Amino acid sequence: MEPERIKTIKTKVWFLNDLRNAPIGSERTMCIHLYRASDAAKAVLQAQFREIFLGHATPDLQWNKYTLEDLCFFKGKELIVGTISHEFILQVYPPNGAFEQAILPLGAWERLGYPAPALLT
């Protein structure tokens, strides 16, 4: 994935995670790597993982060797898909009606009506 990396962000707030009010002594900062949504990146993900929550596709890989988690997808600076892998959470913020209609048959969805969080500035 490294050739597809755009930049790294260090932050306390990222999709559904907010570490700003962590108890004293447990403060952390998340390290977010942003990658291009390219054919090369897609090939790496498909070769290594069996689904969007990053369960391994090959039996020789161990769960504690994960280097990726919580995939988020953007169109420009707009979040369109965010995940929390270990909790099997996936939220979609369709950029248009055609996108929404295309994803509806892919699962059983619950309409929450939340706006997409502003992650990229």
BALOBA-1460 file (C-alpha; in Angstrom, 3 decimals):
// residues 121
<rec num="1" residu="m" x="0.000" y="0.000" z="0.000"/>
<rec num="2" residu="e" x="2.933" y="2.329" z="0.619"/>
<rec num="3" residu="p" x="3.198" y="3.544" z="-3.001"/>
<rec num="4" residu="e" x="-0.443" y="4.645" z="-2.793"/>
<rec num="5" residu="r" x="-0.060" y="6.636" z="0.458"/>
<rec num="6" residu="i" x="-0.988" y="10.303" z="0.093"/>
<rec num="7" residu="k" x="-0.238" y="11.523" z="3.617"/>
<rec num="8" residu="t" x="-0.400" y="10.737" z="7.317"/>
<rec num="9" residu="i" x="-2.549" y="12.623" z="9.816"/>
<rec num="10" residu="k" x="-2.062" y="12.527" z="13.595"/>
<rec num="11" residu="t" x="-5.311" y="13.407" z="15.352"/>
<rec num="12" residu="k" x="-7.443" y="12.758" z="18.416"/>
<rec num="13" residu="v" x="-10.715" y="12.773" z="16.430"/>
<rec num="14" residu="w" x="-11.503" y="10.503" z="13.473"/>
<rec num="15" residu="f" x="-14.600" y="8.693" z="12.249"/>
<rec num="16" residu="l" x="-16.637" y="7.694" z="15.353"/>
<rec num="17" residu="n" x="-13.531" y="7.948" z="17.563"/>
<rec num="18" residu="d" x="-12.875" y="10.885" z="19.892"/>
<rec num="19" residu="l" x="-9.883" y="10.668" z="22.227"/>
<rec num="20" residu="r" x="-9.966" y="14.279" z="23.397"/>
<rec num="21" residu="n" x="-11.494" y="13.416" z="26.783"/>
<rec num="22" residu="a" x="-9.422" y="10.333" z="27.595"/>
<rec num="23" residu="p" x="-8.557" y="9.841" z="31.272"/>
<rec num="24" residu="i" x="-5.231" y="11.286" z="32.382"/>
<rec num="25" residu="g" x="-2.460" y="8.825" z="31.675"/>
<rec num="26" residu="s" x="-4.294" y="7.141" z="28.800"/>
<rec num="27" residu="e" x="-4.065" y="9.952" z="26.259"/>
<rec num="28" residu="r" x="-3.386" y="8.729" z="22.746"/>
<rec num="29" residu="t" x="-3.240" y="10.149" z="19.269"/>
<rec num="30" residu="m" x="-4.464" y="8.225" z="16.238"/>
<rec num="31" residu="c" x="-2.185" y="7.906" z="13.242"/>
<rec num="32" residu="i" x="-4.308" y="7.969" z="10.081"/>
<rec num="33" residu="h" x="-2.760" y="6.995" z="6.742"/>
<rec num="34" residu="l" x="-4.535" y="8.258" z="3.639"/>
<rec num="35" residu="y" x="-4.191" y="6.228" z="0.425"/>
<rec num="36" residu="r" x="-5.366" y="6.747" z="-3.139"/>
<rec num="37" residu="a" x="-8.361" y="4.649" z="-4.155"/>
<rec num="38" residu="s" x="-6.463" y="3.135" z="-7.075"/>
<rec num="39" residu="d" x="-6.531" y="-0.209" z="-8.848"/>
<rec num="40" residu="a" x="-3.211" y="-1.069" z="-7.126"/>
<rec num="41" residu="a" x="-4.632" y="-0.353" z="-3.648"/>
<rec num="42" residu="k" x="-7.785" y="-2.323" z="-4.478"/>
<rec num="43" residu="a" x="-5.670" y="-5.303" z="-5.589"/>
<rec num="44" residu="v" x="-3.720" y="-5.303" z="-2.294"/>
<rec num="45" residu="l" x="-6.901" y="-5.163" z="-0.205"/>
<rec num="46" residu="q" x="-8.612" y="-7.902" z="-2.221"/>
<rec num="47" residu="a" x="-5.532" y="-10.159" z="-2.047"/>
<rec num="48" residu="q" x="-5.106" y="-9.819" z="1.724"/>
<rec num="49" residu="f" x="-8.618" y="-9.451" z="3.130"/>
<rec num="50" residu="r" x="-11.892" y="-11.256" z="2.575"/>
<rec num="51" residu="e" x="-14.258" y="-8.364" z="3.389"/>
<rec num="52" residu="i" x="-14.554" y="-4.663" z="4.261"/>
<rec num="53" residu="f" x="-13.864" y="-5.320" z="7.965"/>
<rec num="54" residu="l" x="-10.465" y="-6.720" z="7.002"/>
<rec num="55" residu="g" x="-10.836" y="-10.369" z="7.949"/>
<rec num="56" residu="h" x="-7.865" y="-12.142" z="6.417"/>
<rec num="57" residu="a" x="-8.325" y="-13.929" z="3.099"/>
<rec num="58" residu="t" x="-5.317" y="-16.210" z="3.607"/>
<rec num="59" residu="p" x="-5.071" y="-18.631" z="6.562"/>
<rec num="60" residu="d" x="-1.337" y="-18.037" z="7.167"/>
<rec num="61" residu="l" x="-1.940" y="-14.442" z="8.309"/>
<rec num="62" residu="q" x="-2.602" y="-13.890" z="11.993"/>
<rec num="63" residu="w" x="-5.128" y="-11.427" z="13.450"/>
<rec num="64" residu="n" x="-2.413" y="-9.712" z="15.523"/>
<rec num="65" residu="k" x="-0.422" y="-8.882" z="12.385"/>
<rec num="66" residu="y" x="-3.021" y="-6.399" z="11.094"/>
<rec num="67" residu="t" x="-1.529" y="-3.199" z="9.760"/>
<rec num="68" residu="l" x="-4.790" y="-1.734" z="8.506"/>
<rec num="69" residu="e" x="-8.122" y="-1.199" z="10.196"/>
<rec num="70" residu="d" x="-11.126" y="1.079" z="10.055"/>
<rec num="71" residu="l" x="-11.195" y="1.808" z="6.337"/>
<rec num="72" residu="c" x="-12.779" y="5.098" z="5.279"/>
<rec num="73" residu="f" x="-13.442" y="6.136" z="1.693"/>
<rec num="74" residu="f" x="-13.697" y="9.704" z="0.456"/>
<rec num="75" residu="k" x="-14.770" y="11.448" z="-2.700"/>
<rec num="76" residu="g" x="-12.564" y="14.506" z="-2.638"/>
<rec num="77" residu="k" x="-12.765" y="15.681" z="0.974"/>
<rec num="78" residu="e" x="-16.236" y="14.200" z="1.528"/>
<rec num="79" residu="l" x="-16.533" y="10.993" z="3.573"/>
<rec num="80" residu="i" x="-18.729" y="8.472" z="1.769"/>
<rec num="81" residu="v" x="-17.961" y="5.250" z="3.707"/>
<rec num="82" residu="g" x="-16.529" y="4.811" z="7.204"/>
<rec num="83" residu="t" x="-15.859" y="1.613" z="9.130"/>
<rec num="84" residu="i" x="-14.910" y="0.505" z="12.632"/>
<rec num="85" residu="s" x="-13.503" y="-2.940" z="11.845"/>
<rec num="86" residu="h" x="-13.442" y="-4.601" z="15.264"/>
<rec num="87" residu="e" x="-17.071" y="-3.600" z="15.951"/>
<rec num="88" residu="f" x="-18.335" y="-4.433" z="12.435"/>
<rec num="89" residu="i" x="-19.695" y="-0.910" z="11.965"/>
<rec num="90" residu="l" x="-20.071" y="0.480" z="8.465"/>
<rec num="91" residu="q" x="-21.748" y="3.794" z="7.762"/>
<rec num="92" residu="v" x="-22.410" y="5.114" z="4.277"/>
<rec num="93" residu="y" x="-22.989" y="8.749" z="3.350"/>
<rec num="94" residu="p" x="-24.146" y="8.521" z="-0.281"/>
<rec num="95" residu="p" x="-22.946" y="11.495" z="-2.324"/>
<rec num="96" residu="n" x="-25.963" y="11.144" z="-4.633"/>
<rec num="97" residu="g" x="-29.087" y="9.111" z="-5.304"/>
<rec num="98" residu="a" x="-27.408" y="6.862" z="-7.863"/>
<rec num="99" residu="f" x="-24.756" y="5.822" z="-5.330"/>
<rec num="100" residu="e" x="-27.442" y="5.116" z="-2.730"/>
<rec num="101" residu="q" x="-29.470" y="2.999" z="-5.162"/>
<rec num="102" residu="a" x="-26.344" y="1.035" z="-6.127"/>
<rec num="103" residu="i" x="-25.495" y="0.084" z="-2.526"/>
<rec num="104" residu="l" x="-28.994" y="-0.708" z="-1.251"/>
<rec num="105" residu="p" x="-29.006" y="-4.293" z="-2.630"/>
<rec num="106" residu="l" x="-25.634" y="-5.019" z="-0.960"/>
<rec num="107" residu="g" x="-26.972" y="-5.383" z="2.563"/>
<rec num="108" residu="a" x="-29.655" y="-4.725" z="5.139"/>
<rec num="109" residu="w" x="-29.338" y="-1.028" z="5.968"/>
<rec num="110" residu="e" x="-30.594" y="1.058" z="8.844"/>
<rec num="111" residu="r" x="-31.228" y="4.687" z="7.892"/>
<rec num="112" residu="l" x="-29.741" y="6.886" z="10.621"/>
<rec num="113" residu="g" x="-29.917" y="10.293" z="8.962"/>
<rec num="114" residu="y" x="-26.642" y="11.496" z="10.476"/>
<rec num="115" residu="p" x="-24.554" y="13.890" z="8.411"/>
<rec num="116" residu="a" x="-21.079" y="12.717" z="7.444"/>
<rec num="117" residu="p" x="-18.486" y="13.930" z="9.930"/>
<rec num="118" residu="a" x="-15.984" y="16.486" z="8.651"/>
<rec num="119" residu="l" x="-12.679" y="14.631" z="8.779"/>
<rec num="120" residu="l" x="-10.577" y="16.277" z="6.092"/>
<rec num="121" residu="t" x="-10.047" y="19.996" z="6.067"/>
